[in-house]
Amino acid sequence: SFVIPNYNHAQYLGHAIESGLAQTYPNVEVVVVDDGSTDDSRAMAAAFGDRIRYIYQQNAGLSAARNTGVSAARGEYIALLDADDMVEPAYTERLLAALAHSPLAAGAYCGFRFVDQDNRPQARVEQRITAPEALYGALLNGNYWVPESLLARRACYQAMGEFDTSLRAC
């Protein structure tokens, strides 16, 4: 399940949705949580019809929108995809393969690259490989993940509870 929180990002939302729907892995769900947008986000989401699930809520912030989406998601694996971001077509397939290779892993992550406003790839790429036993300490020293880089088992969200709505991000 791709959970896409959105607040007034209609100009980007279609690209995010399309990237979730364009996965080479055939069994994906896209859940868009509109966090009280006042732009054309509803119309943009409606253009995808029943290929996505659209949930509208009063503006409560990014963490609350993510919580709503995670609760509504039906998949065994959950990927957070912000409305102004995209994933590559093989994202799900590759991360699921990594999880199949390590069945005790709670999630799998990948690098990411930046694009400009016209979706042209930029030179900046973030890709760090960290041994599983060193990951916790590495993240405590500085989070180098973006939400889109992680595909986690639903059980992780159930065990850890909801995102803290008092925090602006992460």
SERO-4910 file (N, C-alpha, C, O; in steps of 0.05 Angstrom, whole numbers):
BEGIN
 pado doro    nc1    nc2    nc3   cac1   cac2   cac3    cc1    cc2    cc3    oc1    oc2    oc3
  Ser    A     17    -24      0      0      0      0     18     25      0     35     28     17
  Phe    A     13     43    -19     25     69    -19      6     88     -4    -17     90    -12
  Val    A     16    101     16      1    121     31     11    148     22     34    155     27
  Ile    A     -6    164     10      2    191      0    -13    212     16    -37    218     10
  Pro    A      0    225     36    -12    248     49    -10    272     30     11    276     17
  Asn    A    -30    288     30    -30    311     12    -43    336     25    -64    334     37
  Tyr    A    -29    358     22    -41    384     30    -33    405     10    -10    414      9
  Asn    A    -52    412     -7    -48    433    -27    -25    428    -46    -10    446    -53
  His    A    -22    403    -54     -1    396    -74    -13    385   -100     -2    367   -112
  Ala    A    -35    396   -108    -48    387   -132    -30    386   -156    -32    368   -173
  Gln    A    -11    405   -158      7    406   -181     26    383   -182     37    377   -204
  Tyr    A     31    369   -160     49    346   -159     34    320   -155     44    299   -162
  Leu    A     11    321   -144     -4    297   -135     -7    276   -157     -3    252   -152
  Gly    A    -14    284   -181    -18    265   -203      7    249   -208      6    225   -214
  His    A     31    262   -207     56    247   -212     61    227   -190     70    204   -196
  Ala    A     55    234   -165     59    215   -143     41    191   -147     49    168   -144
  Ile    A     15    196   -152     -4    174   -156      4    157   -179      5    132   -177
  Glu    A     11    169   -202     20    154   -225     43    136   -219     45    113   -228
  Ser    A     63    146   -204     86    130   -197     79    106   -180     90     84   -183
  Gly    A     60    109   -162     51     86   -146     36     66   -164     40     42   -160
  Leu    A     19     75   -182      4     57   -199     21     44   -220     14     23   -231
  Ala    A     44     56   -227     61     46   -249     81     25   -240    100     20   -254
  Gln    A     78     13   -217     97     -6   -206     98    -31   -223     78    -41   -234
  Thr    A    122    -43   -226    125    -68   -240    114    -91   -223    107   -112   -234
  Tyr    A    112    -87   -197     98   -107   -180     68   -102   -184     59    -80   -180
  Pro    A     53   -123   -190     26   -119   -199      5   -113   -178    -17   -103   -184
  Asn    A     10   -119   -153    -11   -117   -133     -6    -94   -113      3    -98    -91
  Val    A    -12    -70   -123     -8    -46   -106    -35    -32   -101    -53    -33   -117
  Glu    A    -36    -18    -79    -58     -1    -72    -47     27    -67    -26     30    -55
  Val    A    -62     47    -76    -54     74    -71    -76     88    -55    -99     89    -63
  Val    A    -69     98    -31    -88    111    -13    -79    141    -11    -57    146     -1
  Val    A    -95    159    -20    -90    187    -18   -106    199      5   -130    196      6
  Val    A    -91    212     23   -105    225     46   -102    255     42    -80    266     45
  Asp    A   -124    268     35   -124    297     31   -129    310     58   -150    307     69
  Asp    A   -109    324     67   -109    336     94   -121    364     93   -108    383    102
  Gly    A   -145    367     82   -158    393     82   -149    412     61   -150    436     65
  Ser    A   -141    402     38   -131    419     16   -153    438      7   -177    432      7
  Thr    A   -144    462     -2   -162    482    -12   -156    487    -42   -168    505    -54
  Asp    A   -138    472    -54   -131    475    -82   -147    454    -98   -168    445    -88
  Asp    A   -138    446   -121   -151    427   -138   -144    398   -133   -147    381   -150
  Ser    A   -134    392   -109   -126    365   -102   -148    344   -105   -143    322   -116
  Arg    A   -172    351    -97   -194    332    -99   -200    325   -128   -203    301   -134
  Ala    A   -200    344   -146   -204    339   -174   -182    323   -186   -186    305   -203
  Met    A   -157    328   -178   -134    313   -188   -137    284   -180   -133    266   -197
  Ala    A   -144    279   -155   -147    251   -146   -171    238   -160   -169    214   -167
  Ala    A   -192    253   -164   -216    242   -176   -211    232   -205   -224    214   -214
  Ala    A   -191    244   -218   -184    236   -245   -175    207   -246   -175    195   -268
  Phe    A   -166    196   -224   -157    168   -223   -179    148   -217   -174    124   -217
  Gly    A   -202    158   -212   -226    141   -207   -221    120   -186   -210    126   -165
  Asp    A   -231     96   -191   -229     75   -171   -202     61   -171   -199     40   -158
  Arg    A   -182     71   -186   -155     60   -184   -141     67   -159   -121     56   -152
  Ile    A   -152     87   -144   -141     96   -118   -163     97    -98   -187     97   -104
  Arg    A   -155     99    -73   -174    105    -51   -168    133    -42   -145    140    -36
  Tyr    A   -189    150    -40   -186    178    -33   -200    182     -7   -224    176     -4
  Ile    A   -186    194     13   -197    200     39   -193    230     44   -170    240     42
  Tyr    A   -214    244     50   -212    273     57   -215    275     87   -232    262     99
  Gln    A   -198    292     99   -201    298    128   -195    328    132   -182    340    116
  Gln    A   -206    339    153   -199    366    161   -169    368    166   -157    349    175
  Asn    A   -158    391    160   -129    394    163   -120    388    192   -129    401    211
  Ala    A   -102    368    194    -92    360    220    -62    357    220    -50    350    241
  Gly    A    -50    361    197    -21    358    195    -11    332    183    -26    313    180
  Leu    A     14    333    175     26    310    160     24    284    176     17    263    165
  Ser    A     32    285    201     32    260    217      4    248    219      0    224    217
  Ala    A    -16    266    224    -44    256    225    -53    244    199    -67    224    198
  Ala    A    -45    257    177    -53    246    150    -40    219    146    -52    201    135
  Arg    A    -15    216    153     -1    190    151    -15    169    168    -19    147    160
  Asn    A    -23    177    192    -37    158    210    -63    149    197    -70    125    198
  Thr    A    -78    167    186   -103    160    173    -98    141    150   -112    121    147
  Gly    A    -78    146    134    -71    129    111    -62    101    119    -70     82    108
  Val    A    -45    100    139    -35     74    149    -58     58    160    -60     34    155
  Ser    A    -77     71    174   -100     56    185   -118     46    163   -130     25    165
  Ala    A   -120     61    141   -138     53    119   -125     33    100   -139     19     86
  Ala    A    -99     32     99    -84     15     81    -91    -15     86    -94    -23    109
  Arg    A    -93    -30     65    -99    -58     67    -76    -77     62    -77   -101     67
  Gly    A    -54    -66     52    -31    -83     45    -15    -93     68    -16    -82     90
  Glu    A      0   -114     64     17   -125     84     42   -108     88     55   -109    108
  Tyr    A     49    -92     67     72    -74     67     62    -46     62     43    -42     46
  Ile    A     75    -27     75     66      1     72     90     18     64    111     17     76
  Ala    A     85     35     44    105     54     34     92     82     37     70     86     27
  Leu    A    106    100     49     97    128     51    108    143     26    131    141     20
  Leu    A     90    157     13     98    172    -11     86    199     -9     61    203    -13
  Asp    A    102    219     -3     91    246     -2     81    255    -29     91    246    -50
  Ala    A     62    273    -29     48    281    -53     67    295    -73     60    296    -97
  Asp    A     89    306    -64    108    319    -83    132    302    -89    152    312    -98
  Asp    A    129    276    -85    151    257    -92    141    235   -110    117    232   -114
  Met    A    159    219   -120    152    197   -137    171    174   -131    192    177   -119
  Val    A    162    150   -138    179    126   -136    183    115   -164    166    118   -182
  Glu    A    206    101   -168    211     89   -194    194     64   -197    185     52   -177
  Pro    A    190     55   -222    172     32   -227    179      6   -212    161     -9   -205
  Ala    A    205      1   -208    213    -24   -195    216    -22   -165    225    -41   -152
  Tyr    A    208      1   -154    211      5   -125    199    -18   -108    214    -30    -93
  Thr    A    174    -24   -112    161    -44    -96    173    -72   -101    179    -86    -83
  Glu    A    177    -78   -126    188   -105   -134    216   -109   -121    221   -130   -110
  Arg    A    233    -89   -122    260    -92   -111    261    -93    -81    275   -109    -69
  Leu    A    245    -76    -68    245    -77    -39    231   -102    -28    240   -112     -7
  Leu    A    211   -112    -41    199   -137    -33    218   -160    -37    219   -179    -20
  Ala    A    234   -159    -58    255   -180    -62    275   -179    -39    284   -200    -30
  Ala    A    283   -155    -30    301   -153     -8    289   -165     18    303   -178     33
  Leu    A    263   -159     22    250   -170     46    247   -201     44    249   -214     64
  Ala    A    242   -211     20    241   -240     17    267   -253     23    269   -276     33
  His    A    289   -239     16    316   -249     22    323   -249     51    339   -265     61
  Ser    A    310   -231     66    314   -228     95    287   -229    110    278   -208    118
  Pro    A    276   -252    113    248   -254    123    245   -243    151    222   -238    159
  Leu    A    266   -240    167    263   -229    194    265   -198    194    260   -186    215
  Ala    A    272   -187    171    274   -157    170    246   -145    172    227   -155    161
  Ala    A    245   -122    186    220   -108    189    214    -90    165    191    -84    159
  Gly    A    235    -83    150    231    -66    127    256    -66    110    276    -78    117
  Ala    A    254    -54     87    276    -51     69    277    -22     59    256     -9     57
  Tyr    A    301    -11     54    302     16     45    321     18     21    336      0     15
  Cys    A    318     41      7    334     46    -17    344     75    -17    336     91      0
  Gly    A    361     81    -35    370    108    -39    349    125    -53    328    115    -59
  Phe    A    356    150    -57    338    167    -71    354    188    -86    377    193    -80
  Arg    A    341    200   -106    353    222   -121    334    245   -123    309    242   -120
  Phe    A    345    268   -127    329    292   -129    323    298   -159    338    292   -176
  Val    A    299    310   -163    292    319   -190    283    348   -187    277    358   -165
  Asp    A    283    362   -210    274    390   -209    244    391   -213    231    371   -214
  Gln    A    234    415   -216    205    419   -219    193    406   -244    169    402   -245
  Asp    A    210    400   -263    201    387   -288    208    358   -288    208    345   -309
  Asn    A    214    347   -265    221    318   -261    247    310   -275    250    286   -282
  Arg    A    264    328   -280    291    322   -291    309    314   -269    312    329   -249
  Pro    A    322    290   -271    341    282   -249    363    302   -245    375    312   -264
  Gln    A    370    307   -220    392    324   -212    416    307   -205    413    283   -202
  Ala    A    438    320   -202    463    305   -196    463    293   -168    476    273   -163
  Arg    A    448    305   -149    449    296   -121    434    270   -117    410    267   -124
  Val    A    448    250   -107    437    224   -101    445    217    -73    468    222    -64
  Glu    A    427    206    -58    432    197    -30    429    166    -30    407    156    -35
  Gln    A    450    153    -24    449    123    -23    470    113     -4    494    113    -10
  Arg    A    462    106     20    480     95     40    472     66     46    449     60     50
  Ile    A    492     50     46    488     22     54    499     19     82    523     23     87
  Thr    A    482     10    100    490      7    128    483    -21    137    461    -31    131
  Ala    A    502    -34    150    497    -61    160    473    -61    180    470    -42    195
  Pro    A    457    -81    179    433    -82    197    439    -76    226    424    -62    239
  Glu    A    461    -87    236    467    -84    264    477    -55    271    477    -48    294
  Ala    A    484    -40    250    493    -12    255    472      9    248    476     32    252
  Leu    A    449      0    237    429     18    227    417     36    249    415     60    245
  Tyr    A    410     25    271    398     41    293    416     64    301    408     87    303
  Gly    A    441     58    306    460     78    314    465     99    292    468    123    298
  Ala    A    466     90    267    470    108    245    447    128    243    451    152    238
  Leu    A    422    118    246    399    136    245    397    155    268    388    177    266
  Leu    A    407    146    292    407    164    315    427    187    311    422    209    321
  Asn    A    448    182    295    468    203    290    460    222    268    474    241    262
  Gly    A    438    217    255    429    234    233    412    219    213    423    202    198
  Asn    A    386    224    213    369    209    195    376    216    166    375    240    158
  Tyr    A    382    197    150    388    201    122    367    188    104    372    184     80
  Trp    A    345    181    115    323    171     99    303    193     93    299    211    109
  Val    A    290    190     71    265    205     66    243    183     69    249    160     65
  Pro    A    219    191     76    198    171     80    195    152     56    189    128     60
  Glu    A    199    162     32    195    145      8    216    124      5    213    105    -11
  Ser    A    238    125     20    259    105     17    254     79     32    270     60     30
  Leu    A    232     78     48    227     55     65    201     41     58    180     54     55
  Leu    A    203     15     56    180     -2     53    180    -20     78    199    -36     82
  Ala    A    159    -18     95    159    -32    120    135    -50    122    114    -45    110
  Arg    A    138    -71    137    116    -90    142     94    -75    159    101    -59    176
  Arg    A     69    -81    153     47    -69    168     51    -74    198     44    -56    214
  Ala    A     61    -97    205     65   -104    233     82    -83    248     79    -79    272
  Cys    A    101    -70    234    117    -50    246    100    -26    255    104    -16    278
  Tyr    A     83    -17    238     65      5    245     46     -3    268     41     13    286
  Gln    A     37    -27    268     20    -37    289     35    -38    316     24    -31    337
  Ala    A     60    -47    315     76    -50    340     84    -23    351     85    -19    375
  Met    A     91     -4    333    102     22    342     81     42    348     86     62    362
  Gly    A     57     39    338     36     58    342     37     81    322     53     79    302
  Glu    A     21    101    326     18    122    306     41    142    307     57    143    325
  Phe    A     43    157    285     62    179    284     53    200    305     29    204    309
  Asp    A     72    213    317     68    233    337     58    258    323     73    271    309
  Thr    A     33    266    327     22    289    313     32    315    323     26    336    312
  Ser    A     48    315    345     60    340    354     85    347    339     96    369    342
  Leu    A     95    327    324    120    332    308    113    340    280     93    330    268
  Arg    A    128    358    269    123    368    242    129    348    221    116    347    200
  Ala    A    150    332    225    158    312    205    171    288    219    175    289    244
  Cys    A    175    267    204    188    243    214    171    230    236    178    209    247
***
